[in-house]
Amino acid sequence: MFYELAASTWGEEEKAAMADVIASGRYTMGEQVLAFEREFAGYFGMDHGIMVNSGSSANLVATAALAYKSDRPLQRGDEVIVPAISWATTYHPLQQYGLKLRFVDVDLETLNIDVAQLERALTPSTRMIVPVSILGNPAALDIIRDFADAHGLYVLEDNCESMDAELAGRKTGTFGDLNTFSFFFSHHISTMEGGMILTRDRELSDLCRSLRAHGWTRDLPADTALYQRKSSDHFEAYRFILPGYNVRPLELEAAVGRCQLAKLPGFTAARRRNLALFQELFAGDDRFIIQREHGKSSSFCFTVILNPKHSLDREKIFAALKEADIGFRIITGGCFLRHDVMKYYDYEVVGSIENAITAHELGFFVGNHPFDLTPQIVRLREVLDRF
């Protein structure tokens, strides 16, 4: 395809790292995972990193950790404020832990949660906010953090689409009590599958470590406060303290992740150069609403929303893109309230969600990659102009 939605970012270094792991004979979670966790947490200036097998699992384990916290744990029926646009596994763990979701509309230009609606969304039962920086563009995380602190709310920051983005000189994925990342094939770095949780809280870190591996004690530091050791080493070797999962990562994934992390600054710089060209070519054309950069985007992709006032036919535009060999897809997961799965949710909608619906019905995105896309972006502009 001339303009792919996703592209590999691997080189010979990643293949060599995998070969070294295979030669070692140790494939499951071990020293490579520990090293990657330390390096990744260090890159973001965080105290604790917990690697898991996907960004979706990162959201699941993070939600679970807050449900088993010793002080003020999340409980069934507690309410969580969420944006109307995100990927499915932003929401599923919240439903699976019995939480009630309060959906808030997005800003049509940034595609992130409309923080002007936070006060309206707040009730006496609200316990948490889950901000999502959509497709590389930072949400108003500083405002959300201040609002959460003022009202005693947890923040679970879903940063799976926005690794290496920045807001006011601070990396996204560092504003939450827990912060999640994804290393899926199309994301900013790729370990095949994989994810990470970052936190500054020691108890939450220990909870995540136990929950990712069966609720076991094996991976916990000796001085953890989660439990008291007993005298029998025979029993302690297989002691379970939480109803956990098996979402452990592989050594292969972590070894690749270490290579990819070293390349991340260069990847981000290339993505931002492509973004600058996209912004230049589409600036001032009110037929198309493109994502307004908030802070410094790490530019996962390029979004286009057809301005409703021009009555453009999206299906005909899709046909033109297909003919030009340009890949495209729905913006993240679209307006999540439009999906069949909502019949299983306990939720309320706060006010209107017309912006999320507009993005769902009139929007799409095309890919961005960490290498020069000048010919691809120029053709995109030409195809839309011809149409």
C-alpha positions as CSV (number, residue, x, y, z in Angstrom):
1,M,0.0,0.0,0.0
2,F,1.3,3.5,-0.8
3,Y,0.2,5.0,2.5
4,E,0.0,2.4,5.3
5,L,-1.9,2.8,8.5
6,A,0.9,1.1,10.4
7,A,4.6,0.2,9.7
8,S,7.3,-1.7,11.4
9,T,9.9,0.2,13.4
10,W,12.3,-2.7,13.9
11,G,15.8,-2.9,12.8
12,E,18.7,-5.4,13.1
13,E,19.1,-4.4,16.8
14,E,15.7,-5.8,17.8
15,K,16.3,-9.0,15.9
16,A,19.7,-9.4,17.6
17,A,18.1,-8.8,21.0
18,M,15.6,-11.5,20.4
19,A,18.3,-13.9,19.2
20,D,20.2,-13.3,22.5
21,V,17.2,-14.1,24.5
22,I,16.6,-17.3,22.5
23,A,20.2,-18.3,23.0
24,S,19.8,-17.7,26.8
25,G,17.0,-20.3,27.0
26,R,15.0,-18.0,29.3
27,Y,11.8,-16.8,27.6
28,T,9.4,-15.9,30.4
29,M,9.6,-12.9,32.7
30,G,13.1,-12.4,34.0
31,E,16.1,-10.0,33.9
32,Q,15.2,-8.4,30.6
33,V,11.8,-7.4,32.0
34,L,13.4,-6.0,35.1
35,A,15.9,-4.0,33.1
36,F,13.2,-2.7,30.8
37,E,11.0,-1.7,33.7
38,R,13.8,0.3,35.3
39,E,14.8,2.0,32.0
40,F,11.3,2.8,31.0
41,A,10.4,4.3,34.5
42,G,13.6,6.2,34.4
43,Y,12.9,7.7,31.0
44,F,9.6,9.2,32.4
45,G,11.1,10.1,35.8
46,M,8.8,7.7,37.7
47,D,9.7,5.4,40.6
48,H,8.1,2.1,39.6
49,G,7.4,0.4,36.2
50,I,5.4,-2.8,35.9
51,M,5.5,-4.5,32.5
52,V,2.5,-6.6,31.4
53,N,1.5,-8.3,28.2
54,S,-0.5,-5.5,26.6
55,G,-1.8,-2.0,27.2
56,S,-5.2,-3.4,27.7
57,S,-3.8,-5.6,30.6
58,A,-2.1,-2.5,32.0
59,N,-5.6,-0.8,32.3
60,L,-7.0,-4.0,33.8
61,V,-4.3,-4.4,36.4
62,A,-4.2,-0.7,37.3
63,T,-8.0,-0.7,37.9
64,A,-7.6,-3.9,40.0
65,A,-4.8,-2.4,42.1
66,L,-7.1,0.5,43.0
67,A,-9.8,-1.9,44.0
68,Y,-7.4,-3.7,46.5
69,K,-5.7,-0.6,47.9
70,S,-5.6,-0.7,51.7
71,D,-7.0,2.9,52.1
72,R,-10.0,4.1,50.1
73,P,-10.2,1.3,47.6
74,L,-12.5,1.5,44.7
75,Q,-15.8,-0.3,45.3
76,R,-18.6,-1.6,43.1
77,G,-21.0,1.2,42.3
78,D,-18.4,4.0,42.5
79,E,-18.5,6.4,39.7
80,V,-15.7,7.2,37.2
81,I,-15.6,10.2,34.8
82,V,-14.5,9.1,31.3
83,P,-14.3,10.7,27.8
84,A,-16.8,9.6,25.1
85,I,-14.0,8.7,22.7
86,S,-11.4,6.1,23.5
87,W,-10.4,2.5,22.8
88,A,-12.6,-0.3,24.3
89,T,-10.1,-1.4,27.0
90,T,-10.1,2.1,28.5
91,Y,-13.6,1.2,29.6
92,H,-13.9,-2.6,29.9
93,P,-11.8,-2.9,33.2
94,L,-14.0,-0.3,34.8
95,Q,-17.1,-2.3,33.9
96,Q,-15.5,-5.5,35.0
97,Y,-14.9,-4.1,38.4
98,G,-18.5,-2.9,38.8
99,L,-17.9,0.8,38.4
100,K,-20.4,3.2,37.0
101,L,-19.2,5.3,34.1
102,R,-20.1,8.9,33.5
103,F,-19.4,9.8,29.9
104,V,-18.3,13.4,29.1
105,D,-18.1,14.8,25.6
106,V,-14.8,15.7,23.9
107,D,-13.5,18.9,22.5
108,L,-14.0,18.6,18.7
109,E,-10.6,20.1,17.9
110,T,-8.4,18.3,20.4
111,L,-10.5,15.2,20.6
112,N,-9.8,15.0,24.3
113,I,-12.2,15.2,27.2
114,D,-13.9,18.5,27.6
115,V,-12.7,19.7,31.0
116,A,-15.3,22.4,31.2
117,Q,-17.8,19.5,31.9
118,L,-15.9,18.0,34.9
119,E,-17.8,20.0,37.5
120,R,-21.1,18.9,35.9
121,A,-20.0,15.3,35.8
122,L,-19.0,15.2,39.5
123,T,-21.4,13.6,42.0
124,P,-21.0,12.4,45.7
125,S,-20.2,8.9,44.3
126,T,-17.4,10.0,41.9
127,R,-14.1,8.4,42.9
128,M,-11.9,8.5,39.8
129,I,-11.2,10.2,36.5
130,V,-9.7,8.3,33.5
131,P,-8.2,10.9,31.1
132,V,-7.0,9.7,27.7
133,S,-4.6,11.7,25.5
134,I,-6.1,10.8,22.2
135,L,-3.7,9.8,19.4
136,G,-0.6,11.5,20.7
137,N,-2.3,14.8,21.7
138,P,-2.1,15.6,25.4
139,A,-5.4,16.0,27.3
140,A,-5.6,18.8,29.8
141,L,-3.9,16.7,32.3
142,D,-2.8,19.5,34.6
143,I,-6.4,20.8,34.9
144,I,-7.6,17.2,35.5
145,R,-5.0,16.5,38.1
146,D,-5.8,19.7,40.0
147,F,-9.6,18.9,39.8
148,A,-9.0,15.4,41.1
149,D,-6.8,16.6,44.0
150,A,-9.4,19.2,45.0
151,H,-12.1,16.5,45.1
152,G,-10.1,13.5,46.5
153,L,-10.3,11.5,43.2
154,Y,-8.0,9.0,41.8
155,V,-6.5,9.6,38.3
156,L,-5.9,6.6,36.1
157,E,-4.1,8.1,33.1
158,D,-4.5,6.0,29.9
159,N,-1.5,7.1,27.9
160,C,-1.5,4.1,25.5
161,E,-1.8,6.3,22.4
162,S,0.5,9.1,23.5
163,M,3.9,7.9,24.6
164,D,6.5,10.8,24.6
165,A,3.9,13.6,24.3
166,E,4.5,16.5,26.6
167,L,2.4,19.1,28.5
168,A,4.1,22.1,30.0
169,G,7.5,20.4,29.9
170,R,6.2,17.2,31.5
171,K,5.7,13.8,29.8
172,T,2.2,12.5,29.5
173,G,1.8,9.2,31.4
174,T,3.1,10.9,34.6
175,F,0.1,12.8,35.9
176,G,-1.9,9.9,37.2
177,D,-1.8,7.8,40.4
178,L,-1.4,5.0,37.9
179,N,-0.4,5.5,34.2
180,T,-0.6,3.0,31.4
181,F,1.2,2.5,28.1
182,S,0.9,0.2,25.1
183,F,3.7,-1.4,23.0
184,F,1.4,-2.8,20.2
185,F,2.7,-3.0,16.7
186,S,1.4,0.3,15.5
187,H,2.2,2.3,18.6
188,H,5.1,4.6,19.4
189,I,7.4,1.8,20.3
190,S,6.6,-1.9,19.6
191,T,7.4,-5.0,21.5
192,M,5.0,-7.1,19.4
193,E,2.5,-7.1,22.3
194,G,3.2,-5.5,25.6
195,G,2.3,-2.7,28.1
196,M,3.5,-0.9,31.1
197,I,2.2,0.7,34.3
198,L,4.0,3.6,35.9
199,T,3.4,4.9,39.4
200,R,5.1,6.8,42.2
201,D,3.1,4.9,44.8
202,R,4.9,1.9,46.4
203,E,1.7,0.1,47.5
204,L,0.1,0.4,44.0
205,S,3.3,-0.9,42.5
206,D,3.4,-3.9,44.7
207,L,-0.3,-4.6,44.1
208,C,0.3,-4.5,40.3
209,R,3.2,-6.9,40.5
210,S,1.2,-9.4,42.4
211,L,-1.9,-9.0,40.3
212,R,-0.1,-9.5,37.0
213,A,1.1,-12.9,38.1
214,H,-1.7,-14.9,39.7
215,G,-2.0,-12.7,42.8
216,W,1.3,-14.4,43.8
217,T,3.9,-13.1,46.2
218,R,6.9,-14.3,44.2
219,D,7.7,-11.0,42.4
220,L,7.2,-8.8,45.4
221,P,10.1,-7.1,47.2
222,A,11.0,-8.6,50.6
223,D,9.9,-5.4,52.4
224,T,6.5,-5.2,50.9
225,A,3.7,-4.1,53.2
226,L,1.1,-6.3,51.4
227,Y,1.5,-9.3,53.6
228,Q,3.5,-10.8,56.4
229,R,5.8,-13.7,55.7
230,K,5.3,-17.0,57.6
231,S,7.9,-19.4,58.7
232,S,7.4,-22.1,56.1
233,D,9.4,-21.5,52.9
234,H,7.6,-24.5,51.4
235,F,4.3,-22.6,51.7
236,E,5.7,-19.1,50.9
237,A,7.1,-20.2,47.5
238,Y,3.4,-20.6,46.4
239,R,1.4,-18.1,48.4
240,F,-1.5,-16.2,46.8
241,I,-2.8,-13.0,48.3
242,L,-4.9,-11.4,45.6
243,P,-7.4,-12.7,42.9
244,G,-5.0,-11.9,40.1
245,Y,-4.3,-12.8,36.5
246,N,-1.6,-14.2,34.3
247,V,-0.7,-11.2,32.2
248,R,3.1,-11.5,32.4
249,P,5.3,-10.3,29.6
250,L,8.0,-12.2,27.8
251,E,11.7,-11.7,27.9
252,L,11.7,-11.4,24.1
253,E,9.3,-8.5,24.3
254,A,11.3,-6.7,27.0
255,A,14.6,-7.1,25.1
256,V,13.0,-5.6,22.1
257,G,11.5,-2.8,24.2
258,R,14.9,-1.8,25.5
259,C,16.1,-1.3,21.9
260,Q,13.0,0.6,20.9
261,L,13.1,2.8,24.0
262,A,16.6,3.9,23.0
263,K,15.2,4.9,19.6
264,L,12.1,6.7,21.0
265,P,13.4,10.3,20.9
266,G,14.4,9.9,17.2
267,F,11.0,8.3,16.5
268,T,9.2,11.2,18.1
269,A,11.2,13.8,16.3
270,A,10.4,12.2,12.9
271,R,6.7,12.0,13.8
272,R,6.7,15.6,14.7
273,R,8.3,16.6,11.4
274,N,5.5,14.8,9.6
275,L,3.0,16.5,11.8
276,A,4.3,19.9,10.9
277,L,3.9,19.2,7.2
278,F,0.4,17.9,7.8
279,Q,-0.5,21.0,9.8
280,E,1.0,23.2,7.1
281,L,-0.9,21.6,4.2
282,F,-4.3,21.6,6.0
283,A,-4.1,24.9,7.8
284,G,-6.9,27.4,7.1
285,D,-9.1,24.9,5.2
286,D,-12.4,24.8,7.1
287,R,-13.7,21.9,5.1
288,F,-11.6,19.7,7.4
289,I,-11.3,19.9,11.2
290,I,-7.8,18.6,12.1
291,Q,-6.7,17.8,15.6
292,R,-5.5,21.0,17.3
293,E,-2.2,20.3,19.1
294,H,-2.4,20.8,22.8
295,G,1.1,20.8,24.4
296,K,3.5,18.8,22.3
297,S,1.9,16.0,20.5
298,S,3.8,12.7,19.8
299,S,1.5,12.4,16.8
300,F,0.3,8.8,16.7
301,C,-1.6,9.6,13.4
302,F,-3.4,12.4,11.6
303,T,-7.1,12.9,12.2
304,V,-9.5,14.5,9.8
305,I,-13.1,15.4,10.6
306,L,-15.3,16.6,7.8
307,N,-16.8,19.9,8.8
308,P,-20.6,19.3,9.1
309,K,-21.4,22.7,7.6
310,H,-20.0,21.7,4.2
311,S,-22.1,18.5,3.9
312,L,-19.3,16.4,2.5
313,D,-20.0,12.7,1.7
314,R,-17.6,10.6,3.8
315,E,-18.3,7.4,1.9
316,K,-17.3,9.0,-1.4
317,I,-14.1,10.4,0.3
318,F,-13.4,6.8,1.6
319,A,-13.8,5.5,-2.0
320,A,-11.3,8.1,-3.2
321,L,-8.8,7.2,-0.5
322,K,-9.1,3.5,-1.3
323,E,-8.5,4.2,-5.0
324,A,-5.4,6.3,-4.1
325,D,-4.1,3.4,-2.0
326,I,-4.3,5.3,1.3
327,G,-5.2,3.4,4.5
328,F,-7.7,4.9,6.9
329,R,-9.8,3.9,9.9
330,I,-12.2,5.1,12.6
331,I,-10.8,7.6,15.2
332,T,-9.5,5.4,18.0
333,G,-12.7,3.4,18.9
334,G,-15.1,6.1,17.8
335,C,-17.8,7.3,20.2
336,F,-17.9,4.4,22.6
337,L,-21.6,4.9,23.3
338,R,-22.4,3.8,19.8
339,H,-21.1,0.3,20.4
340,D,-23.3,-2.8,21.1
341,V,-21.4,-3.6,24.2
342,M,-22.9,-0.7,26.1
343,K,-25.9,-2.9,27.0
344,Y,-23.6,-4.5,29.6
345,Y,-22.6,-1.2,31.2
346,D,-23.9,0.8,34.1
347,Y,-23.4,4.4,32.8
348,E,-24.8,7.9,32.4
349,V,-24.1,10.5,29.8
350,V,-23.3,14.0,31.1
351,G,-25.0,16.5,28.9
352,S,-24.7,16.4,25.1
353,I,-22.0,14.3,23.3
354,E,-22.5,15.9,19.9
355,N,-18.8,16.4,19.3
356,A,-18.0,12.7,19.9
357,I,-20.9,11.8,17.6
358,T,-19.6,14.2,14.9
359,A,-16.1,12.6,15.1
360,H,-17.7,9.2,15.0
361,E,-19.8,9.9,11.9
362,L,-17.6,12.3,10.0
363,G,-14.1,11.5,11.1
364,F,-11.2,9.2,10.2
365,F,-7.5,9.0,10.6
366,V,-4.5,8.1,8.4
367,G,-1.1,6.8,9.7
368,N,2.0,8.6,10.9
369,H,5.3,6.8,11.2
370,P,8.8,7.6,12.5
371,F,10.2,8.3,9.0
372,D,9.6,10.8,6.3
373,L,6.1,10.7,4.9
374,T,6.2,13.7,2.6
375,P,5.0,11.9,-0.5
376,Q,2.2,10.2,1.4
377,I,0.9,13.4,3.1
378,V,1.1,15.4,-0.1
379,R,-0.9,12.7,-2.0
380,L,-3.5,12.7,0.8
381,R,-3.9,16.5,0.4
382,E,-4.2,16.1,-3.4
383,V,-6.8,13.4,-3.2
384,L,-9.0,15.4,-0.8
385,D,-8.6,18.5,-3.0
386,R,-9.5,16.6,-6.2
387,F,-12.6,15.1,-4.5
